[in-house]
Amino acid sequence: MAQPTGVFVTFSAKGLREDLENVIYDISPTDTPFMSMGGREDAVAVNHEWQTDSLADAADNFAEEGSTLAAAEPTATSRLGNICQISLKTTLVSGTLDAVSKAGRKEELAYQMSKRAKELKRDMERAYVGVNQTKTAMAADTTVRKLGSLTSWVATNVSAGSGGSGAGNGTARTDGTPRTFTESLLKASILSAFDEGADIKYLMMAPSQKQTFSSFVGVGGASGVSNFNDIGDQRIIGGMDVYVSDFGEMAVVPNRFQRSRDVWLLDPEYYAIAYLRPFFQREVASTSDGEQRAIIAEHTLVVKNEKALGAVYDLS
């Protein structure tokens, strides 16, 4: 239908109010499963330390009647430690911006600090499982302290690609040749962990490896593909959240912030996050017409006994 002559339309009108929703939509992921599952401890020094011990290997044990008893010297415990790392985020908001009327938030500074807090938590998750990082040696006052990531600790119950190795004790591993994630690789690490006395409760992996895991023959059916769970249900099952191994059930947890080349075997009882300074806000002196604040945490990763954990490394 043609527009009549002389009609007044929105394109010509002035003073129309904007139609802006009073909501800000943000779907950026904020879940940090590794941090959430582990324990929390207090640190009282920059180098946070702990001890580990182990029993002697089982061996033949028989003696002649009336044997002379000879004392065997006990082995000492192992003393380990990780370095506390300072992580922080800052923001500076002008006084005018905080004063004007805004959609989706009342105070800009509070909104920005809420974002910084979530970003800081994501950065910390990445420091633990998203990088292959060696703990920093305490060499000089100007040294930027870095914690040893999980890859620098788990070295016993592992499956590694060609050339891959790890020294443990906070030293970054040498990444090996990538290979496809298979159930046989996972079962090898689970078996090693069980033999060492571990009780693995969680398998944590990147989303891409989670999809590979769901196609395993052992969990996805004889053909390794999705199938109907129930004819009446009419749902296609394309993923698995629990792995029933020969040594117990393990929940499968995807983690967006970890390295995709690593799959972790975890018992949260044997790792924790230690805080020298838990999350806190600090007002920063500003010479501008605005307000500046920082949110800070000083923290490190505690791997109480790396033999209680495991990994499948070097996955493509």
ZIDA-V332513 format. One record per residue. N is the residue number from 1. RES is the residue in one letter. SS is DSSP state (hx for helix, st for strand, lp for the rest). PHI is phi in whole degrees, 0 to 359 (NA if undefined). Layout:
{{N/RES/SS/PHI} {N/RES/SS/PHI}}
This chain:
{{1/M/lp/NA} {2/A/lp/286} {3/Q/lp/283} {4/P/lp/292} {5/T/lp/293} {6/G/lp/87} {7/V/lp/288} {8/F/lp/265} {9/V/lp/242} {10/T/lp/298} {11/F/lp/295} {12/S/lp/262} {13/A/lp/285} {14/K/lp/244} {15/G/lp/80} {16/L/lp/289} {17/R/lp/285} {18/E/lp/287} {19/D/lp/250} {20/L/lp/244} {21/E/lp/298} {22/N/lp/270} {23/V/lp/218} {24/I/lp/245} {25/Y/lp/265} {26/D/lp/218} {27/I/lp/254} {28/S/lp/304} {29/P/lp/294} {30/T/lp/235} {31/D/lp/286} {32/T/lp/233} {33/P/hx/298} {34/F/hx/296} {35/M/hx/296} {36/S/hx/293} {37/M/hx/282} {38/G/lp/284} {39/G/st/281} {40/R/st/229} {41/E/st/229} {42/D/st/257} {43/A/lp/255} {44/V/lp/236} {45/A/lp/211} {46/V/lp/297} {47/N/st/263} {48/H/st/273} {49/E/st/240} {50/W/st/207} {51/Q/st/237} {52/T/st/231} {53/D/lp/208} {54/S/lp/206} {55/L/lp/276} {56/A/lp/294} {57/D/lp/300} {58/A/lp/296} {59/A/lp/213} {60/D/lp/301} {61/N/lp/217} {62/F/lp/213} {63/A/lp/221} {64/E/lp/285} {65/E/lp/302} {66/G/lp/77} {67/S/lp/299} {68/T/lp/288} {69/L/lp/271} {70/A/lp/247} {71/A/lp/287} {72/A/lp/256} {73/E/lp/292} {74/P/lp/294} {75/T/lp/275} {76/A/lp/282} {77/T/lp/290} {78/S/st/262} {79/R/st/254} {80/L/st/238} {81/G/st/196} {82/N/st/231} {83/I/st/268} {84/C/lp/284} {85/Q/st/253} {86/I/st/266} {87/S/st/239} {88/L/st/209} {89/K/st/222} {90/T/st/232} {91/T/st/210} {92/L/st/227} {93/V/st/238} {94/S/st/291} {95/G/hx/299} {96/T/hx/295} {97/L/hx/298} {98/D/hx/287} {99/A/hx/272} {100/V/lp/289} {101/S/lp/284} {102/K/lp/228} {103/A/lp/267} {104/G/lp/86} {105/R/lp/201} {106/K/lp/268} {107/E/lp/247} {108/E/hx/295} {109/L/hx/298} {110/A/hx/297} {111/Y/hx/296} {112/Q/hx/294} {113/M/hx/291} {114/S/hx/297} {115/K/hx/295} {116/R/hx/299} {117/A/hx/297} {118/K/hx/293} {119/E/hx/295} {120/L/hx/297} {121/K/hx/296} {122/R/hx/295} {123/D/hx/298} {124/M/hx/293} {125/E/hx/301} {126/R/hx/295} {127/A/hx/297} {128/Y/hx/279} {129/V/hx/231} {130/G/lp/259} {131/V/lp/222} {132/N/lp/251} {133/Q/lp/237} {134/T/lp/273} {135/K/lp/294} {136/T/lp/280} {137/A/lp/287} {138/M/lp/281} {139/A/lp/258} {140/A/lp/206} {141/D/lp/299} {142/T/lp/272} {143/T/lp/295} {144/V/lp/276} {145/R/lp/286} {146/K/lp/229} {147/L/lp/279} {148/G/lp/278} {149/S/lp/289} {150/L/hx/300} {151/T/hx/298} {152/S/hx/275} {153/W/lp/245} {154/V/lp/279} {155/A/lp/224} {156/T/lp/268} {157/N/lp/269} {158/V/st/230} {159/S/st/244} {160/A/lp/234} {161/G/lp/286} {162/S/lp/302} {163/G/lp/86} {164/G/lp/276} {165/S/st/202} {166/G/lp/213} {167/A/lp/274} {168/G/st/76} {169/N/lp/55} {170/G/lp/87} {171/T/st/261} {172/A/lp/304} {173/R/lp/284} {174/T/st/267} {175/D/lp/291} {176/G/lp/258} {177/T/lp/289} {178/P/lp/296} {179/R/st/216} {180/T/lp/288} {181/F/lp/290} {182/T/lp/231} {183/E/hx/294} {184/S/hx/295} {185/L/hx/295} {186/L/hx/296} {187/K/hx/294} {188/A/hx/296} {189/S/hx/289} {190/I/hx/297} {191/L/hx/297} {192/S/hx/300} {193/A/hx/297} {194/F/hx/296} {195/D/hx/298} {196/E/hx/276} {197/G/lp/103} {198/A/lp/286} {199/D/lp/233} {200/I/lp/292} {201/K/lp/246} {202/Y/st/225} {203/L/st/248} {204/M/st/243} {205/M/st/207} {206/A/lp/292} {207/P/hx/305} {208/S/hx/296} {209/Q/hx/287} {210/K/hx/298} {211/Q/hx/293} {212/T/hx/297} {213/F/hx/302} {214/S/hx/292} {215/S/lp/263} {216/F/lp/302} {217/V/hx/301} {218/G/hx/295} {219/V/hx/244} {220/G/hx/253} {221/G/lp/105} {222/A/lp/300} {223/S/lp/267} {224/G/lp/74} {225/V/lp/239} {226/S/lp/295} {227/N/st/211} {228/F/st/286} {229/N/lp/287} {230/D/lp/202} {231/I/lp/300} {232/G/lp/287} {233/D/lp/284} {234/Q/lp/62} {235/R/lp/250} {236/I/st/268} {237/I/st/270} {238/G/lp/247} {239/G/lp/210} {240/M/lp/236} {241/D/lp/248} {242/V/st/224} {243/Y/st/250} {244/V/st/263} {245/S/st/269} {246/D/lp/293} {247/F/lp/236} {248/G/st/123} {249/E/st/276} {250/M/st/226} {251/A/st/286} {252/V/st/256} {253/V/st/239} {254/P/st/280} {255/N/lp/226} {256/R/lp/289} {257/F/lp/255} {258/Q/lp/270} {259/R/lp/294} {260/S/lp/287} {261/R/lp/276} {262/D/lp/241} {263/V/st/239} {264/W/st/256} {265/L/st/252} {266/L/st/236} {267/D/lp/234} {268/P/hx/302} {269/E/hx/293} {270/Y/hx/247} {271/Y/st/212} {272/A/st/202} {273/I/st/255} {274/A/st/256} {275/Y/st/247} {276/L/st/281} {277/R/st/224} {278/P/st/297} {279/F/st/312} {280/F/st/207} {281/Q/st/259} {282/R/st/226} {283/E/st/285} {284/V/st/252} {285/A/lp/300} {286/S/lp/230} {287/T/lp/262} {288/S/lp/259} {289/D/lp/279} {290/G/st/187} {291/E/st/236} {292/Q/st/242} {293/R/st/222} {294/A/st/230} {295/I/st/242} {296/I/st/228} {297/A/st/216} {298/E/st/242} {299/H/st/208} {300/T/st/205} {301/L/st/262} {302/V/st/251} {303/V/st/255} {304/K/lp/298} {305/N/lp/202} {306/E/hx/295} {307/K/hx/287} {308/A/hx/277} {309/L/lp/240} {310/G/st/199} {311/A/st/202} {312/V/st/249} {313/Y/lp/262} {314/D/lp/61} {315/L/st/256} {316/S/lp/273}}
